[in-house]
């Protein structure tokens, strides 16, 4: 995937993760993209370690893995924020 694909996927994943877990999180569009891209990396790493596969491109399976990683990041952020 190219850098533009990562940015677009990051935006989509970040928006979906914030929709699933609404709250008082900081961030505009840049933070949302960073959350999505970091979530994709974390989700891809964890999924490959657990044997669920990896992020292979812009498809539904990769999107689910990335959303899972972004939600984990939001949970950790909120835990550390307290």
VMD Tcl script that builds the backbone (N, CA, C; Angstrom):
set m [mol new atoms 246]
animate dup $m
set s [atomselect $m all]
$s set {name element resname resid chain x y z} {
  {N N UNK 1 A 0.836 -1.174 0.000}
  {CA C UNK 1 A 0.000 0.000 0.000}
  {C C UNK 1 A 0.881 1.237 0.000}
  {N N UNK 2 A 0.484 2.207 -0.770}
  {CA C UNK 2 A 1.218 3.449 -0.829}
  {C C UNK 2 A 0.860 4.365 0.331}
  {N N UNK 3 A 1.584 5.448 0.461}
  {CA C UNK 3 A 1.373 6.373 1.568}
  {C C UNK 3 A -0.021 6.993 1.530}
  {N N UNK 4 A -0.527 7.291 0.333}
  {CA C UNK 4 A -1.868 7.861 0.229}
  {C C UNK 4 A -2.926 6.853 0.679}
  {N N UNK 5 A -2.723 5.592 0.367}
  {CA C UNK 5 A -3.649 4.546 0.821}
  {C C UNK 5 A -3.640 4.431 2.337}
  {N N UNK 6 A -2.450 4.535 2.944}
  {CA C UNK 6 A -2.359 4.473 4.405}
  {C C UNK 6 A -3.079 5.656 5.042}
  {N N UNK 7 A -2.948 6.847 4.449}
  {CA C UNK 7 A -3.607 8.034 4.996}
  {C C UNK 7 A -5.121 7.901 4.888}
  {N N UNK 8 A -5.609 7.460 3.738}
  {CA C UNK 8 A -7.059 7.302 3.548}
  {C C UNK 8 A -7.596 6.212 4.477}
  {N N UNK 9 A -6.898 5.093 4.551}
  {CA C UNK 9 A -7.333 4.021 5.446}
  {C C UNK 9 A -7.257 4.482 6.898}
  {N N UNK 10 A -6.219 5.240 7.241}
  {CA C UNK 10 A -6.103 5.764 8.596}
  {C C UNK 10 A -7.254 6.675 8.964}
  {N N UNK 11 A -7.665 7.514 8.033}
  {CA C UNK 11 A -8.799 8.402 8.289}
  {C C UNK 11 A -10.075 7.602 8.501}
  {N N UNK 12 A -10.318 6.634 7.642}
  {CA C UNK 12 A -11.526 5.800 7.762}
  {C C UNK 12 A -11.517 5.026 9.074}
  {N N UNK 13 A -10.389 4.403 9.383}
  {CA C UNK 13 A -10.276 3.601 10.604}
  {C C UNK 13 A -10.408 4.479 11.843}
  {N N UNK 14 A -9.754 5.628 11.850}
  {CA C UNK 14 A -9.839 6.533 12.988}
  {C C UNK 14 A -11.253 7.018 13.242}
  {N N UNK 15 A -11.973 7.364 12.191}
  {CA C UNK 15 A -13.355 7.823 12.327}
  {C C UNK 15 A -14.239 6.697 12.854}
  {N N UNK 16 A -14.070 5.500 12.329}
  {CA C UNK 16 A -14.884 4.362 12.783}
  {C C UNK 16 A -14.572 4.034 14.243}
  {N N UNK 17 A -13.293 4.049 14.618}
  {CA C UNK 17 A -12.923 3.749 16.007}
  {C C UNK 17 A -13.490 4.790 16.964}
  {N N UNK 18 A -13.437 6.066 16.574}
  {CA C UNK 18 A -14.012 7.104 17.434}
  {C C UNK 18 A -15.531 7.021 17.459}
  {N N UNK 19 A -16.145 6.523 16.391}
  {CA C UNK 19 A -17.589 6.328 16.372}
  {C C UNK 19 A -17.987 5.188 17.306}
  {N N UNK 20 A -17.204 4.112 17.317}
  {CA C UNK 20 A -17.488 2.965 18.182}
  {C C UNK 20 A -17.269 3.325 19.646}
  {N N UNK 21 A -16.222 4.121 19.917}
  {CA C UNK 21 A -15.896 4.520 21.290}
  {C C UNK 21 A -15.935 6.040 21.417}
  {N N UNK 22 A -17.129 6.629 21.468}
  {CA C UNK 22 A -17.190 8.087 21.587}
  {C C UNK 22 A -16.684 8.535 22.951}
  {N N UNK 23 A -16.225 9.740 23.015}
  {CA C UNK 23 A -15.733 10.275 24.278}
  {C C UNK 23 A -15.012 11.582 24.065}
  {N N UNK 24 A -14.424 12.069 25.113}
  {CA C UNK 24 A -13.725 13.349 25.091}
  {C C UNK 24 A -12.258 13.151 24.730}
  {N N UNK 25 A -12.011 12.636 23.571}
  {CA C UNK 25 A -10.642 12.449 23.099}
  {C C UNK 25 A -10.214 13.673 22.317}
  {N N UNK 26 A -8.946 14.031 22.432}
  {CA C UNK 26 A -8.485 15.196 21.673}
  {C C UNK 26 A -8.360 14.846 20.201}
  {N N UNK 27 A -8.366 15.847 19.401}
  {CA C UNK 27 A -7.983 15.582 18.038}
  {C C UNK 27 A -8.950 16.038 16.987}
  {N N UNK 28 A -8.330 16.522 15.979}
  {CA C UNK 28 A -9.039 16.833 14.768}
  {C C UNK 28 A -8.737 15.753 13.750}
  {N N UNK 29 A -8.689 16.157 12.515}
  {CA C UNK 29 A -8.509 15.195 11.431}
  {C C UNK 29 A -7.109 14.576 11.432}
  {N N UNK 30 A -6.094 15.361 11.785}
  {CA C UNK 30 A -4.722 14.835 11.793}
  {C C UNK 30 A -4.561 13.762 12.868}
  {N N UNK 31 A -5.086 14.015 14.058}
  {CA C UNK 31 A -5.000 13.027 15.139}
  {C C UNK 31 A -5.816 11.786 14.788}
  {N N UNK 32 A -6.949 11.974 14.148}
  {CA C UNK 32 A -7.772 10.836 13.730}
  {C C UNK 32 A -7.031 9.971 12.722}
  {N N UNK 33 A -6.352 10.595 11.763}
  {CA C UNK 33 A -5.559 9.842 10.783}
  {C C UNK 33 A -4.423 9.108 11.481}
  {N N UNK 34 A -3.731 9.799 12.385}
  {CA C UNK 34 A -2.622 9.155 13.110}
  {C C UNK 34 A -3.121 7.986 13.943}
  {N N UNK 35 A -4.279 8.149 14.579}
  {CA C UNK 35 A -4.871 7.061 15.355}
  {C C UNK 35 A -5.164 5.868 14.459}
  {N N UNK 36 A -5.717 6.116 13.286}
  {CA C UNK 36 A -6.039 5.027 12.363}
  {C C UNK 36 A -4.808 4.324 11.832}
  {N N UNK 37 A -3.787 5.089 11.459}
  {CA C UNK 37 A -2.567 4.481 10.924}
  {C C UNK 37 A -1.845 3.701 12.031}
  {N N UNK 38 A -1.734 4.301 13.227}
  {CA C UNK 38 A -1.093 3.588 14.338}
  {C C UNK 38 A -1.903 2.355 14.720}
  {N N UNK 39 A -3.225 2.461 14.656}
  {CA C UNK 39 A -4.077 1.309 14.930}
  {C C UNK 39 A -3.889 0.207 13.910}
  {N N UNK 40 A -3.669 0.593 12.658}
  {CA C UNK 40 A -3.419 -0.403 11.615}
  {C C UNK 40 A -2.107 -1.129 11.878}
  {N N UNK 41 A -1.078 -0.389 12.269}
  {CA C UNK 41 A 0.196 -1.032 12.592}
  {C C UNK 41 A 0.060 -1.959 13.795}
  {N N UNK 42 A -0.572 -1.464 14.868}
  {CA C UNK 42 A -0.748 -2.279 16.071}
  {C C UNK 42 A -1.627 -3.492 15.783}
  {N N UNK 43 A -2.745 -3.273 15.112}
  {CA C UNK 43 A -3.639 -4.382 14.788}
  {C C UNK 43 A -2.978 -5.410 13.887}
  {N N UNK 44 A -2.210 -4.938 12.898}
  {CA C UNK 44 A -1.489 -5.857 12.018}
  {C C UNK 44 A -0.453 -6.671 12.758}
  {N N UNK 45 A 0.263 -6.023 13.675}
  {CA C UNK 45 A 1.274 -6.738 14.460}
  {C C UNK 45 A 0.625 -7.786 15.353}
  {N N UNK 46 A -0.411 -7.373 16.094}
  {CA C UNK 46 A -1.074 -8.321 16.999}
  {C C UNK 46 A -1.751 -9.454 16.241}
  {N N UNK 47 A -2.392 -9.144 15.131}
  {CA C UNK 47 A -3.069 -10.184 14.352}
  {C C UNK 47 A -2.075 -11.181 13.781}
  {N N UNK 48 A -0.922 -10.708 13.331}
  {CA C UNK 48 A 0.073 -11.642 12.796}
  {C C UNK 48 A 0.671 -12.497 13.909}
  {N N UNK 49 A 0.838 -11.925 15.101}
  {CA C UNK 49 A 1.368 -12.701 16.226}
  {C C UNK 49 A 0.378 -13.752 16.717}
  {N N UNK 50 A -0.915 -13.448 16.614}
  {CA C UNK 50 A -1.946 -14.370 17.067}
  {C C UNK 50 A -2.431 -15.314 15.973}
  {N N UNK 51 A -1.927 -15.135 14.749}
  {CA C UNK 51 A -2.268 -16.033 13.652}
  {C C UNK 51 A -3.542 -15.687 12.907}
  {N N UNK 52 A -4.019 -14.453 13.029}
  {CA C UNK 52 A -5.240 -14.047 12.338}
  {C C UNK 52 A -4.975 -13.472 10.959}
  {N N UNK 53 A -3.751 -13.266 10.601}
  {CA C UNK 53 A -3.415 -12.676 9.307}
  {C C UNK 53 A -2.801 -11.303 9.491}
  {N N UNK 54 A -2.582 -10.626 8.387}
  {CA C UNK 54 A -1.971 -9.301 8.430}
  {C C UNK 54 A -2.788 -8.341 7.575}
  {N N UNK 55 A -2.357 -7.104 7.582}
  {CA C UNK 55 A -2.973 -6.103 6.712}
  {C C UNK 55 A -2.309 -6.219 5.357}
  {N N UNK 56 A -3.074 -6.673 4.385}
  {CA C UNK 56 A -2.503 -6.961 3.071}
  {C C UNK 56 A -2.883 -5.946 2.014}
  {N N UNK 57 A -3.762 -5.055 2.325}
  {CA C UNK 57 A -4.202 -4.071 1.351}
  {C C UNK 57 A -5.466 -3.412 1.841}
  {N N UNK 58 A -6.137 -2.761 0.962}
  {CA C UNK 58 A -7.357 -2.049 1.308}
  {C C UNK 58 A -8.536 -2.990 1.112}
  {N N UNK 59 A -8.761 -3.883 2.077}
  {CA C UNK 59 A -9.882 -4.813 2.001}
  {C C UNK 59 A -10.580 -4.902 3.362}
  {N N UNK 60 A -11.680 -5.624 3.422}
  {CA C UNK 60 A -12.496 -5.675 4.635}
  {C C UNK 60 A -11.750 -6.302 5.808}
  {N N UNK 61 A -11.030 -7.375 5.562}
  {CA C UNK 61 A -10.281 -8.054 6.620}
  {C C UNK 61 A -9.237 -7.116 7.221}
  {N N UNK 62 A -8.516 -6.415 6.393}
  {CA C UNK 62 A -7.509 -5.475 6.871}
  {C C UNK 62 A -8.151 -4.323 7.630}
  {N N UNK 63 A -9.301 -3.885 7.166}
  {CA C UNK 63 A -10.016 -2.803 7.832}
  {C C UNK 63 A -10.434 -3.218 9.238}
  {N N UNK 64 A -10.932 -4.430 9.396}
  {CA C UNK 64 A -11.322 -4.917 10.724}
  {C C UNK 64 A -10.130 -5.012 11.665}
  {N N UNK 65 A -9.003 -5.505 11.158}
  {CA C UNK 65 A -7.794 -5.600 11.974}
  {C C UNK 65 A -7.341 -4.204 12.412}
  {N N UNK 66 A -7.359 -3.257 11.492}
  {CA C UNK 66 A -6.930 -1.896 11.806}
  {C C UNK 66 A -7.879 -1.235 12.805}
  {N N UNK 67 A -9.174 -1.444 12.663}
  {CA C UNK 67 A -10.135 -0.880 13.612}
  {C C UNK 67 A -9.903 -1.457 15.004}
  {N N UNK 68 A -9.648 -2.754 15.073}
  {CA C UNK 68 A -9.341 -3.375 16.365}
  {C C UNK 68 A -8.122 -2.755 17.013}
  {N N UNK 69 A -7.082 -2.517 16.238}
  {CA C UNK 69 A -5.879 -1.884 16.772}
  {C C UNK 69 A -6.137 -0.463 17.230}
  {N N UNK 70 A -6.940 0.290 16.480}
  {CA C UNK 70 A -7.260 1.665 16.866}
  {C C UNK 70 A -8.088 1.702 18.146}
  {N N UNK 71 A -8.993 0.754 18.306}
  {CA C UNK 71 A -9.788 0.691 19.532}
  {C C UNK 71 A -8.893 0.358 20.720}
  {N N UNK 72 A -7.946 -0.537 20.532}
  {CA C UNK 72 A -6.990 -0.850 21.603}
  {C C UNK 72 A -6.206 0.403 21.981}
  {N N UNK 73 A -5.774 1.180 20.995}
  {CA C UNK 73 A -5.061 2.422 21.284}
  {C C UNK 73 A -5.933 3.406 22.057}
  {N N UNK 74 A -7.204 3.522 21.694}
  {CA C UNK 74 A -8.102 4.412 22.431}
  {C C UNK 74 A -8.287 3.950 23.873}
  {N N UNK 75 A -8.406 2.654 24.083}
  {CA C UNK 75 A -8.561 2.120 25.439}
  {C C UNK 75 A -7.318 2.434 26.268}
  {N N UNK 76 A -6.146 2.198 25.700}
  {CA C UNK 76 A -4.893 2.468 26.420}
  {C C UNK 76 A -4.763 3.960 26.720}
  {N N UNK 77 A -5.088 4.809 25.737}
  {CA C UNK 77 A -5.013 6.254 25.941}
  {C C UNK 77 A -5.924 6.695 27.079}
  {N N UNK 78 A -7.157 6.201 27.088}
  {CA C UNK 78 A -8.098 6.590 28.131}
  {C C UNK 78 A -7.683 6.058 29.491}
  {N N UNK 79 A -7.076 4.870 29.521}
  {CA C UNK 79 A -6.592 4.325 30.780}
  {C C UNK 79 A -5.443 5.174 31.330}
  {N N UNK 80 A -4.514 5.554 30.474}
  {CA C UNK 80 A -3.378 6.362 30.913}
  {C C UNK 80 A -3.782 7.793 31.233}
  {N N UNK 81 A -4.832 8.269 30.612}
  {CA C UNK 81 A -5.311 9.637 30.850}
  {C C UNK 81 A -5.853 9.800 32.260}
  {N N UNK 82 A -6.441 8.732 32.804}
  {CA C UNK 82 A -6.969 8.803 34.178}
  {C C UNK 82 A -5.833 8.887 35.095}
}
mol reanalyze $m
mol bondsrecalc $m
mol representation Tube
mol addrep $m
